[in-house]
Amino acid sequence: MQKLNFPAFTFRFKNNENKVSIFDVIRKKFILLTPEEWVRQHVVHYLIAVKGVSKSLINVEKVVKINGLNKRYDVVVYNSDGSIYLLVECKAPEVKITQNTFDQIARYNGVLTANYLMVTNGLNHYFCQLDYLNQGYIFLPDLP
């Protein structure tokens, strides 16, 4: 898999019938390794190892209803009170981050109401703090 713009992490892999899977420490199972999953696993390890987030506060790939449709968010980090601290949208490294990506995470966040957003393709990372009062975003160099 492609080198990403994250620190080096140690992952567990499994090869079954020429398909490689990566162990997800949140879901506690092996997941088929796709380029997007590679990015998602780096984000999870970044949150745990670099940002010090407890595994118990991280949720991965869960369904959220948007306008009656079932969608799946990539990563959510909760505050200890159950509110959502961070919503992360992951794209494969070859996918450019565009306005459509920000529109997608904004739709998800209309339901989830996170304090912070992260959009990444593993190479480029964007961090925003939500300004609900002025209905805008404040771009940040990193997550607080």
DSSP file with accessible surface (Angstrom, degrees, kcal/mol):
  #  RESIDUE AA STRUCTURE BP1 BP2  ACC     N-H-->O    O-->H-N    N-H-->O    O-->H-N    TCO  KAPPA ALPHA  PHI   PSI    X-CA   Y-CA   Z-CA
    1    1 A M              0   0  129      0, 0.0     3,-0.1     0, 0.0     2,-0.0   0.000 360.0 360.0 360.0 158.2    0.0    0.0    0.0
    2    2 A Q        -     0   0   92      1,-0.1     2,-0.2     0, 0.0     0, 0.0  -0.276 360.0-108.1 -68.3 143.2    1.0    3.6   -0.6
    3    3 A K        -     0   0  158      2,-0.0     2,-0.2     1,-0.0    -1,-0.1  -0.542  41.6-154.6 -69.7 133.7    2.9    5.6    2.0
    4    4 A L        -     0   0    8     -2,-0.2     2,-1.9     2,-0.1   119,-0.2  -0.676  28.4 -99.9-110.3 168.1    0.6    8.1    3.6
    5    5 A N  S    S+     0   0  101    117,-3.2   117,-0.1    -2,-0.2    -2,-0.0  -0.451  90.7  94.3 -85.9  60.5    1.2   11.5    5.3
    6    6 A F  S    S-     0   0   16     -2,-1.9    -2,-0.1     3,-0.0     3,-0.1  -0.940  86.2 -85.5-138.7 161.8    1.0   10.0    8.8
    7    7 A P        -     0   0   62      0, 0.0     2,-0.3     0, 0.0    -3,-0.1  -0.232  60.4 -86.5 -60.6 162.7    3.6    8.7   11.3
    8    8 A A        -     0   0   97     -5,-0.0     2,-0.3     2,-0.0    -5,-0.0  -0.573  53.0-174.7 -74.5 129.8    4.6    5.1   10.8
    9    9 A F        -     0   0   37     -2,-0.3     2,-0.5    -3,-0.1    33,-0.0  -0.884  26.0-116.9-121.9 158.8    2.3    2.7   12.7
   10   10 A T        -     0   0  133     -2,-0.3     2,-0.3    35,-0.0    -2,-0.0  -0.852  36.3-176.6 -98.1 125.7    2.3   -1.1   13.2
   11   11 A F        -     0   0   26     -2,-0.5     2,-0.5    13,-0.0    13,-0.1  -0.856  23.4-128.7-119.2 156.3   -0.6   -2.9   11.6
   12   12 A R        -     0   0  145     -2,-0.3    11,-2.6    11,-0.3     2,-0.3  -0.906  29.0-170.4-103.2 133.3   -1.6   -6.6   11.6
   13   13 A F  E     -A   22   0A 103     -2,-0.5     2,-0.4     9,-0.2     9,-0.2  -0.854  11.6-164.9-122.1 157.0   -2.4   -8.1    8.3
   14   14 A K  E     -A   21   0A  97      7,-2.2     7,-3.1    -2,-0.3     2,-0.5  -0.996   8.8-151.9-139.9 136.9   -3.9  -11.4    7.1
   15   15 A N  E     +A   20   0A 106     -2,-0.4     2,-0.4     5,-0.2     5,-0.2  -0.952  20.7 169.2-113.0 121.6   -3.8  -12.9    3.6
   16   16 A N  E >  S-A   19   0A  94      3,-2.7     3,-1.2    -2,-0.5    -2,-0.0  -0.966  71.0 -18.3-136.3 117.8   -6.7  -15.1    2.6
   17   17 A E  T 3  S-     0   0  165     -2,-0.4    -1,-0.1     1,-0.3     3,-0.1   0.916 126.8 -53.7  53.1  46.1   -7.2  -16.4   -0.9
   18   18 A N  T 3  S+     0   0  156      1,-0.2     2,-0.5    -3,-0.0    -1,-0.3   0.698 115.4 117.5  62.2  20.6   -4.9  -13.6   -2.3
   19   19 A K  E <   -A   16   0A 131     -3,-1.2    -3,-2.7     2,-0.0     2,-0.4  -0.985  56.6-144.1-117.1 128.8   -7.0  -10.9   -0.5
   20   20 A V  E     -A   15   0A  56     -2,-0.5    13,-2.9    -5,-0.2     2,-0.3  -0.757  15.8-170.3 -95.0 135.1   -5.2   -8.9    2.2
   21   21 A S  E     -AB  14  32A  19     -7,-3.1    -7,-2.2    -2,-0.4     2,-0.4  -0.889  10.3-146.7-120.2 154.3   -7.1   -7.8    5.3
   22   22 A I  E     -AB  13  31A   0      9,-2.9     9,-2.9    -2,-0.3     2,-0.4  -0.940  23.8-114.4-120.2 141.5   -6.0   -5.4    8.0
   23   23 A F  E     - B   0  30A  38    -11,-2.6     2,-0.7    -2,-0.4   -11,-0.3  -0.633  22.4-149.7 -80.4 127.5   -7.0   -5.7   11.7
   24   24 A D  E  >> - B   0  29A   0      5,-2.8     4,-1.6    -2,-0.4     5,-1.0  -0.871   2.3-159.5 -97.1 115.4   -9.2   -2.9   13.0
   25   25 A V  T  45S+     0   0   30     -2,-0.7    -1,-0.1     2,-0.2     5,-0.1   0.674  91.3  48.1 -71.6 -15.2   -8.5   -2.3   16.7
   26   26 A I  T  45S+     0   0   26      3,-0.1    -1,-0.2     1,-0.1    -2,-0.0   0.906 119.4  34.2 -87.6 -51.5  -11.9   -0.6   17.1
   27   27 A R  T  45S-     0   0   56      2,-0.2    -2,-0.2    32,-0.0    -1,-0.1   0.619 101.5-137.0 -78.5 -12.3  -14.1   -3.1   15.3
   28   28 A K  T  <5 +     0   0  154     -4,-1.6     2,-0.3     1,-0.2    -3,-0.2   0.884  68.0  87.7  57.0  44.8  -11.8   -5.9   16.7
   29   29 A K  E   <S-B   24   0A 117     -5,-1.0    -5,-2.8    -7,-0.1     2,-0.3  -0.978  84.6 -88.6-159.3 164.7  -11.8   -7.8   13.4
   30   30 A F  E     -B   23   0A  54     -2,-0.3     2,-0.4    -7,-0.2    -7,-0.2  -0.637  40.0-163.3 -80.8 136.9  -10.0   -8.1   10.1
   31   31 A I  E     -B   22   0A  25     -9,-2.9    -9,-2.9    -2,-0.3    -2,-0.0  -0.954  32.4 -95.7-122.2 138.2  -11.3   -5.8    7.3
   32   32 A L  E     -B   21   0A  89     -2,-0.4     2,-0.9   -11,-0.2   -11,-0.3  -0.286  44.7-119.5 -53.1 128.7  -10.6   -6.1    3.6
   33   33 A L        +     0   0   25    -13,-2.9   -13,-0.2     4,-0.1    -1,-0.1  -0.663  46.5 160.3 -82.5 105.3   -7.7   -3.8    2.8
   34   34 A T     >  -     0   0   55     -2,-0.9     4,-2.5     1,-0.1     5,-0.2  -0.748  55.8-101.7-110.6 166.3   -8.8   -1.2    0.3
   35   35 A P  H  > S+     0   0   49      0, 0.0     4,-1.7     0, 0.0     5,-0.1   0.915 125.2  48.3 -57.4 -39.4   -7.1    2.1   -0.3
   36   36 A E  H  > S+     0   0   60      1,-0.2     4,-2.8     2,-0.2     5,-0.2   0.911 110.1  51.1 -67.9 -38.9   -9.8    3.9    1.7
   37   37 A E  H  > S+     0   0    4      2,-0.2     4,-2.9     1,-0.2     5,-0.2   0.883 105.3  57.2 -64.8 -36.3   -9.5    1.4    4.5
   38   38 A W  H  X S+     0   0   28     -4,-2.5     4,-1.7     2,-0.2    -1,-0.2   0.928 110.5  43.6 -58.1 -44.4   -5.7    2.0    4.6
   39   39 A V  H  X S+     0   0    0     -4,-1.7     4,-2.4     2,-0.2    -2,-0.2   0.943 112.6  52.5 -65.8 -46.9   -6.4    5.7    5.1
   40   40 A R  H  X S+     0   0    8     -4,-2.8     4,-2.5     1,-0.2    -2,-0.2   0.913 108.9  49.7 -58.0 -43.3   -9.1    5.0    7.8
   41   41 A Q  H  X S+     0   0    0     -4,-2.9     4,-2.4     1,-0.2    -1,-0.2   0.885 109.3  51.6 -67.1 -35.1   -6.8    2.7    9.7
   42   42 A H  H  X S+     0   0   13     -4,-1.7     4,-2.6    -5,-0.2    -1,-0.2   0.909 109.4  50.7 -64.4 -41.3   -4.1    5.3    9.7
   43   43 A V  H  X S+     0   0    0     -4,-2.4     4,-2.8     2,-0.2    -2,-0.2   0.942 110.2  49.3 -61.1 -47.0   -6.6    7.9   11.0
   44   44 A V  H  X S+     0   0    0     -4,-2.5     4,-2.2     1,-0.2    -2,-0.2   0.944 113.9  45.0 -58.8 -47.6   -7.6    5.5   13.9
   45   45 A H  H  X>S+     0   0   32     -4,-2.4     4,-3.2     1,-0.2     5,-0.5   0.880 111.8  53.5 -66.0 -35.9   -4.0    4.9   14.9
   46   46 A Y  I  X>S+     0   0   20     -4,-2.6     4,-1.9    -5,-0.2     5,-1.9   0.932 109.4  48.3 -61.3 -46.4   -3.2    8.6   14.6
   47   47 A L  I  <5S+     0   0    2     -4,-2.8     6,-2.7     3,-0.2    -2,-0.2   0.905 119.7  38.2 -62.6 -40.7   -6.1    9.4   16.9
   48   48 A I  I  X5S+     0   0   44     -4,-2.2     4,-0.5     4,-0.2    -2,-0.2   0.961 126.7  31.5 -75.2 -53.3   -5.0    6.8   19.5
   49   49 A A  I  <5S+     0   0   70     -4,-3.2    -3,-0.2    -5,-0.2    -2,-0.2   0.873 132.4  26.0 -79.1 -39.0   -1.2    7.1   19.3
   50   50 A V  I  <<S+     0   0   75     -4,-1.9    -3,-0.2    -5,-0.5    -4,-0.1   0.880 130.2  34.9 -94.5 -43.7   -0.7   10.8   18.5
   51   51 A K  T  4<S-     0   0   66     -5,-1.9    -3,-0.2     2,-0.1    -4,-0.1   0.533  98.5-127.8 -92.7  -8.1   -3.8   12.5   19.9
   52   52 A G     <  +     0   0   63     -4,-0.5     2,-0.3    -6,-0.3    -4,-0.2   0.753  46.1 164.4  72.4  25.0   -4.3   10.2   22.9
   53   53 A V        -     0   0   26     -6,-2.7    -1,-0.2    -7,-0.1     2,-0.2  -0.593  40.0-117.7 -77.8 134.4   -7.9    9.3   22.2
   54   54 A S    >   -     0   0   59     -2,-0.3     3,-2.0     1,-0.1     4,-0.2  -0.484  14.8-129.5 -69.2 137.8   -9.2    6.3   24.1
   55   55 A K  G >  S+     0   0  111      1,-0.3     3,-1.7     2,-0.2    -1,-0.1   0.832 107.3  65.5 -55.2 -32.9  -10.3    3.5   21.8
   56   56 A S  G 3  S+     0   0  103      1,-0.3    -1,-0.3     3,-0.0    -2,-0.0   0.674  98.8  52.7 -67.5 -14.6  -13.6    3.4   23.8
   57   57 A L  G <  S+     0   0   52     -3,-2.0    21,-3.1    20,-0.0     2,-0.4   0.381  94.3  88.4 -99.8   3.2  -14.5    6.9   22.4
   58   58 A I  E <   -C   77   0B  10     -3,-1.7     2,-0.4    -4,-0.2    19,-0.2  -0.861  51.9-173.7-108.6 136.0  -13.9    6.0   18.8
   59   59 A N  E     -C   76   0B  43     17,-2.8    17,-2.6    -2,-0.4     2,-0.4  -0.981   8.2-159.5-125.2 140.3  -16.6    4.6   16.4
   60   60 A V  E     -C   75   0B   2     -2,-0.4    15,-0.2    15,-0.2    14,-0.2  -0.971  59.5 -10.4-127.6 134.6  -15.8    3.4   12.9
   61   61 A E  E    S+     0   0B  41     13,-2.2     2,-0.3    -2,-0.4    -1,-0.2   0.915  78.2 159.6  51.7  62.5  -18.1    2.9    9.8
   62   62 A K  E     -C   73   0B 100     11,-0.5    11,-2.1    -3,-0.1     2,-0.2  -0.820  42.6-102.0-112.6 156.8  -21.6    3.2   11.4
   63   63 A V  E     -C   72   0B  76     -2,-0.3     2,-0.4     9,-0.2     9,-0.2  -0.538  34.3-177.4 -79.1 137.9  -24.8    4.0    9.7
   64   64 A V  E     -C   71   0B   9      7,-3.0     7,-2.8    -2,-0.2     2,-0.6  -0.995  25.6-126.6-132.0 135.4  -26.3    7.5    9.8
   65   65 A K  E     -C   70   0B 125     -2,-0.4     2,-0.5     5,-0.2     5,-0.2  -0.767  27.3-178.6 -86.5 122.6  -29.6    8.4    8.3
   66   66 A I  E >  S-C   69   0B  11      3,-3.0     3,-2.3    -2,-0.6    42,-0.1  -0.979  73.6 -23.6-122.6 115.6  -29.4   11.4    5.9
   67   67 A N  T 3  S-     0   0  153     -2,-0.5    -1,-0.1     1,-0.3     3,-0.1   0.887 127.7 -50.5  50.2  42.4  -32.7   12.5    4.4
   68   68 A G  T 3  S+     0   0   62      1,-0.2     2,-0.4     0, 0.0    -1,-0.3   0.433 117.3 113.6  80.7  -2.6  -34.1    9.0    4.9
   69   69 A L  E <   -C   66   0B 103     -3,-2.3    -3,-3.0    -5,-0.0     2,-0.6  -0.824  69.1-121.6-103.9 143.0  -31.1    7.3    3.2
   70   70 A N  E     +C   65   0B 103     -2,-0.4     2,-0.3    -5,-0.2    -5,-0.2  -0.738  39.0 170.9 -82.7 120.1  -28.6    5.1    5.1
   71   71 A K  E     -C   64   0B  82     -7,-2.8    -7,-3.0    -2,-0.6     2,-0.5  -0.814  25.7-131.7-120.3 164.3  -25.1    6.5    4.8
   72   72 A R  E     -C   63   0B 126     -2,-0.3    -9,-0.2    -9,-0.2     2,-0.2  -0.975  11.2-150.5-122.4 124.4  -21.9    5.4    6.6
   73   73 A Y  E     -C   62   0B   9    -11,-2.1   -11,-0.5    -2,-0.5   -12,-0.3  -0.527  12.2-138.4 -84.0 160.1  -19.6    7.7    8.3
   74   74 A D  E    S-     0   0B   3     14,-0.8   -13,-2.2     1,-0.3     2,-0.4   0.965  74.0  -4.9 -83.0 -60.2  -15.9    6.8    8.5
   75   75 A V  E     -CD  60  88B   0     13,-1.6    13,-3.0   -15,-0.2     2,-0.4  -0.999  55.6-174.5-141.9 137.5  -14.8    7.7   12.0
   76   76 A V  E     -CD  59  87B   0    -17,-2.6   -17,-2.8    -2,-0.4     2,-0.5  -0.994   8.9-159.0-128.2 138.0  -16.5    9.5   14.9
   77   77 A V  E     -CD  58  86B   4      9,-2.6     8,-2.2    -2,-0.4     9,-2.0  -0.981  15.8-151.7-114.9 127.1  -14.8   10.4   18.2
   78   78 A Y  E     - D   0  84B  65    -21,-3.1     6,-0.2    -2,-0.5     2,-0.2  -0.654  11.5-126.0 -94.8 152.6  -17.1   11.0   21.1
   79   79 A N    >   -     0   0   44      4,-3.4     3,-2.1    -2,-0.3    -1,-0.0  -0.521  39.7-102.0 -79.3 164.4  -16.6   13.2   24.2
   80   80 A S  T 3  S+     0   0  121      1,-0.3    -1,-0.1    -2,-0.2    -2,-0.0   0.757 123.1  59.9 -64.5 -20.4  -17.0   11.5   27.5
   81   81 A D  T 3  S-     0   0  126      2,-0.1    -1,-0.3     1,-0.0     3,-0.1   0.426 121.9-105.0 -86.6   2.0  -20.5   13.0   27.8
   82   82 A G  S <  S+     0   0   46     -3,-2.1    -2,-0.1     1,-0.3     2,-0.1   0.310  81.3 126.3  94.5 -10.4  -21.6   11.2   24.6
   83   83 A S        -     0   0   48      1,-0.1    -4,-3.4    -5,-0.1     2,-0.6  -0.370  69.6 -99.4 -74.3 163.9  -21.6   14.3   22.4
   84   84 A I  E     +D   78   0B  17     29,-0.3    31,-1.2    28,-0.3    -6,-0.2  -0.760  37.1 176.8 -95.3 121.1  -19.5   14.1   19.2
   85   85 A Y  E     +     0   0B  51     -8,-2.2    31,-1.8    -2,-0.6     2,-0.4   0.889  68.6  13.6 -82.0 -46.3  -16.1   15.7   19.3
   86   86 A L  E     -De  77 116B   0     -9,-2.0    -9,-2.6    29,-0.2     2,-0.4  -0.997  52.3-164.5-143.0 137.3  -14.9   14.8   15.8
   87   87 A L  E     -De  76 117B   0     29,-2.0    31,-2.3    -2,-0.4     2,-0.4  -0.983  18.2-163.0-118.5 129.5  -16.3   13.5   12.5
   88   88 A V  E     -De  75 118B   0    -13,-3.0   -13,-1.6    -2,-0.4   -14,-0.8  -0.957   9.7-163.6-118.9 132.9  -13.8   12.2   10.0
   89   89 A E  E     - e   0 119B   4     29,-2.6    31,-2.3    -2,-0.4     2,-0.4  -0.973  14.1-163.3-112.4 122.2  -14.3   11.6    6.3
   90   90 A C  E     - e   0 120B   0     -2,-0.5     2,-0.3    29,-0.2    31,-0.2  -0.885   8.2-177.2-108.4 138.5  -11.7    9.4    4.6
   91   91 A K        -     0   0   36     29,-2.2     6,-0.1    -2,-0.4   -52,-0.0  -0.897  37.6 -93.4-125.1 157.3  -11.0    9.1    0.9
   92   92 A A    >   -     0   0    9     -2,-0.3     3,-2.0     1,-0.1   -56,-0.1  -0.336  43.0-108.1 -64.3 152.4   -8.6    6.8   -0.9
   93   93 A P  T 3  S+     0   0   10      0, 0.0    -1,-0.1     0, 0.0    28,-0.1   0.822 118.9  55.3 -56.1 -31.2   -5.2    8.5   -1.7
   94   94 A E  T 3  S+     0   0  134      2,-0.1     2,-0.6     0, 0.0    -2,-0.0   0.598  88.9  93.3 -79.9  -6.9   -6.0    8.8   -5.4
   95   95 A V  S <  S-     0   0   58     -3,-2.0     2,-0.2    26,-0.1    -4,-0.1  -0.748  76.1-133.7 -89.5 121.9   -9.3   10.7   -4.6
   96   96 A K        -     0   0  168     -2,-0.6     2,-0.6     1,-0.1     5,-0.1  -0.506  18.2-118.7 -72.2 142.1   -8.8   14.5   -4.7
   97   97 A I        +     0   0   28     -2,-0.2     2,-0.2     3,-0.1    -1,-0.1  -0.739  50.1 164.1 -80.5 119.0  -10.4   16.4   -1.8
   98   98 A T    >>  -     0   0   62     -2,-0.6     4,-1.6     1,-0.0     3,-0.7  -0.690  56.8 -86.7-126.6-178.8  -12.9   18.7   -3.4
   99   99 A Q  H 3> S+     0   0  128      1,-0.3     4,-2.8    -2,-0.2     5,-0.2   0.858 125.3  62.5 -59.1 -34.5  -15.9   20.8   -2.5
  100  100 A N  H 3> S+     0   0  119      1,-0.2     4,-2.3     2,-0.2    -1,-0.3   0.871 100.5  52.6 -59.3 -37.4  -18.0   17.7   -2.9
  101  101 A T  H <> S+     0   0    7     -3,-0.7     4,-2.3     2,-0.2    -1,-0.2   0.927 111.2  45.7 -63.8 -44.4  -16.1   16.0   -0.1
  102  102 A F  H  X S+     0   0   28     -4,-1.6     4,-2.3     1,-0.2    -2,-0.2   0.881 111.3  52.9 -67.2 -35.6  -16.7   19.0    2.2
  103  103 A D  H  X S+     0   0   63     -4,-2.8     4,-2.2     2,-0.2    -1,-0.2   0.905 108.7  51.4 -63.8 -40.4  -20.4   18.9    1.2
  104  104 A Q  H  X S+     0   0   33     -4,-2.3     4,-2.2     2,-0.2    -2,-0.2   0.952 112.0  43.9 -62.4 -49.3  -20.6   15.2    2.1
  105  105 A I  H  X S+     0   0    0     -4,-2.3     4,-2.8     1,-0.2    -1,-0.2   0.876 111.5  55.5 -67.5 -31.8  -19.1   15.7    5.5
  106  106 A A  H  X S+     0   0   30     -4,-2.3     4,-1.5     2,-0.2    -1,-0.2   0.901 106.9  50.2 -65.9 -39.2  -21.4   18.8    6.1
  107  107 A R  H  X S+     0   0  129     -4,-2.2     4,-0.6     2,-0.2     3,-0.2   0.932 113.0  46.2 -62.9 -45.2  -24.5   16.7    5.3
  108  108 A Y  H >X S+     0   0   14     -4,-2.2     4,-2.1     1,-0.2     3,-1.2   0.917 111.7  51.6 -61.9 -42.0  -23.4   14.0    7.7
  109  109 A N  H 3X S+     0   0    8     -4,-2.8     4,-2.7     1,-0.3    -1,-0.2   0.747  93.4  72.2 -72.5 -19.7  -22.6   16.6   10.3
  110  110 A G  H 3< S+     0   0   62     -4,-1.5    -1,-0.3    -3,-0.2    -2,-0.2   0.823 112.3  30.8 -59.9 -27.4  -26.0   18.2    9.9
  111  111 A V  H << S+     0   0   79     -3,-1.2    -2,-0.2    -4,-0.6    -1,-0.2   0.817 127.6  40.1 -94.9 -39.2  -27.2   15.1   11.7
  112  112 A L  H  < S-     0   0   26     -4,-2.1   -28,-0.3   -29,-0.0    -3,-0.2   0.762  82.7-154.6 -88.6 -27.8  -24.2   14.3   14.0
  113  113 A T     <  -     0   0   82     -4,-2.7   -29,-0.3    -5,-0.2     2,-0.1   0.926  20.3-175.9  49.4  61.2  -23.3   17.9   15.0
  114  114 A A        -     0   0    0      1,-0.1   -29,-0.2   -31,-0.1   -28,-0.1  -0.423  31.3-134.2 -76.8 158.5  -19.6   17.4   15.8
  115  115 A N  S    S+     0   0   68    -31,-1.2    15,-2.6   -30,-0.2     2,-0.3   0.795  89.7  26.7 -79.3 -32.1  -17.4   20.1   17.2
  116  116 A Y  E     -eF  86 129B  34    -31,-1.8   -29,-2.0    13,-0.2     2,-0.4  -0.953  66.3-154.9-133.5 152.8  -14.6   19.4   14.7
  117  117 A L  E     -eF  87 128B   2     11,-2.5    11,-2.5    -2,-0.3     2,-0.4  -0.951   4.5-168.6-125.3 146.1  -14.3   17.9   11.2
  118  118 A M  E     -eF  88 127B   0    -31,-2.3   -29,-2.6    -2,-0.4     2,-0.4  -0.998   1.9-173.9-132.8 130.6  -11.4   16.1    9.6
  119  119 A V  E     +eF  89 126B   1      7,-2.4     7,-2.7    -2,-0.4     2,-0.3  -0.993  18.4 161.1-122.0 129.2  -11.2   15.4    5.8
  120  120 A T  E     -eF  90 125B   0    -31,-2.3   -29,-2.2    -2,-0.4     5,-0.2  -0.999  40.9-170.5-148.9 148.6   -8.3   13.3    4.5
  121  121 A N        -     0   0    6      3,-1.4   -26,-0.1    -2,-0.3     4,-0.1   0.067  67.9-100.5-114.8  17.0   -7.2   11.2    1.6
  122  122 A G  S    S+     0   0    0      2,-0.4  -117,-3.2     1,-0.1     3,-0.1   0.098 120.2  56.7  87.3 -22.7   -4.1   10.1    3.7
  123  123 A L  S    S+     0   0   55      1,-0.3     2,-0.4  -119,-0.2    -1,-0.1   0.772 110.6  35.7-104.9 -41.1   -1.9   12.6    1.8
  124  124 A N        -     0   0   82    -31,-0.1    -3,-1.4     2,-0.0    -2,-0.4  -0.969  69.8-166.8-118.6 131.6   -3.8   15.9    2.5
  125  125 A H  E     -F  120   0B  43     -2,-0.4     2,-0.4    -5,-0.2    -5,-0.2  -0.961   3.0-168.8-120.8 136.7   -5.5   16.5    5.8
  126  126 A Y  E     -F  119   0B  88     -7,-2.7    -7,-2.4    -2,-0.4     2,-0.4  -0.991   3.9-168.5-125.6 132.4   -8.0   19.3    6.5
  127  127 A F  E     +FG 118 140B  14     13,-0.7    13,-2.9    -2,-0.4     2,-0.4  -0.968   7.6 179.1-122.6 134.7   -9.2   20.2   10.0
  128  128 A C  E     -FG 117 139B   2    -11,-2.5   -11,-2.5    -2,-0.4     2,-0.4  -0.990  21.8-146.7-134.9 144.9  -12.1   22.5   10.8
  129  129 A Q  E     -FG 116 138B  70      9,-2.8     9,-2.6    -2,-0.4     2,-0.4  -0.903  32.0-121.3-102.7 137.0  -13.7   23.7   14.0
  130  130 A L  E     - G   0 137B  26    -15,-2.6     2,-0.7    -2,-0.4     7,-0.2  -0.652  17.0-161.5 -81.5 133.1  -17.5   24.3   13.6
  131  131 A D  E  >> + G   0 136B  42      5,-3.0     5,-2.3    -2,-0.4     4,-0.6  -0.854  15.3 173.6-110.8  87.5  -18.8   27.8   14.2
  132  132 A Y  T  45S+     0   0  108     -2,-0.7     3,-0.3     3,-0.2    -1,-0.2   0.842  73.3  60.0 -67.3 -31.3  -22.4   27.0   14.7
  133  133 A L  T  45S+     0   0  154      1,-0.2    -1,-0.2    -3,-0.1    -2,-0.0   0.942 119.5  26.6 -62.6 -46.6  -23.2   30.6   15.8
  134  134 A N  T  45S-     0   0  121      2,-0.1    -1,-0.2    -3,-0.0    -2,-0.2   0.321 107.7-122.6 -99.0   6.6  -22.0   32.1   12.5
  135  135 A Q  T  <5S+     0   0  181     -4,-0.6     2,-0.2    -3,-0.3    -3,-0.2   0.928  72.8 106.4  51.5  55.2  -22.8   28.9   10.5
  136  136 A G  E   < -G  131   0B  26     -5,-2.3    -5,-3.0     2,-0.0     2,-0.4  -0.827  65.9-106.8-146.4-176.2  -19.2   28.6    9.3
  137  137 A Y  E     -G  130   0B  97     -2,-0.2     2,-0.6    -7,-0.2    -7,-0.2  -0.922  12.0-152.7-118.5 146.6  -15.9   26.7    9.6
  138  138 A I  E     -G  129   0B  77     -9,-2.6    -9,-2.8    -2,-0.4     2,-0.2  -0.974  23.6-139.1-115.7 111.5  -12.7   27.8   11.1
  139  139 A F  E     -G  128   0B 120     -2,-0.6   -11,-0.3   -11,-0.2   -13,-0.0  -0.529  21.4-164.1 -73.7 138.7   -9.8   25.9    9.4
  140  140 A L  E     -G  127   0B  42    -13,-2.9   -13,-0.7    -2,-0.2     3,-0.1  -0.886  29.0-130.2-122.2 153.8   -7.1   24.7   11.8
  141  141 A P  S    S-     0   0  130      0, 0.0     2,-0.3     0, 0.0    -1,-0.1   0.762  91.2 -13.8 -73.6 -22.5   -3.5   23.5   11.2
  142  142 A D  S    S-     0   0   64    -15,-0.1   -15,-0.0   -16,-0.0   -16,-0.0  -0.959  87.0 -74.5-163.2 172.5   -4.2   20.4   13.3
  143  143 A L              0   0    7     -2,-0.3   -14,-0.0     1,-0.1   -25,-0.0  -0.590 360.0 360.0 -77.7 140.8   -6.8   19.0   15.8
  144  144 A P              0   0   91      0, 0.0    -1,-0.1     0, 0.0    -4,-0.0  -0.265 360.0 360.0 -69.6 360.0   -6.6   20.5   19.3
